[in-house]
Amino acid sequence: MFEVYPDVQIGPVADLAITRPVAEVTSQDVDRTLEVLRKRRTTYSTVERAAQPGDRVHVDFTGTIDGVRIPRRPGARFSDRARRRTHAA
């Protein structure tokens, strides 16, 4: 299979007007971008303490239905960030 390119005729470009877009960058834009970059570059270390809000946690558990263990899928692991626990009143 091959491609067929159309014949393109370019007219005079000296008379074309080009409008250059102007972008405004606010301090909020900079802060938001810096936060995204921080999150992408985050590294984690293993610690010997209880999880705190913002920590990344790996949870390993055994599921059961009516007391019967659910077979584990190879490589199945749950990972999430620890959040502040809230209790309903």
Secondary structure as UniProt FT lines:
FT   TURN            14..15
FT   HELIX           27..40
FT   TURN            53..54
FT   STRAND          56..59
FT   STRAND          64..65
FT   TURN            66..67
FT   STRAND          68..69
FT   TURN            74..75
FT   STRAND          78..81
//
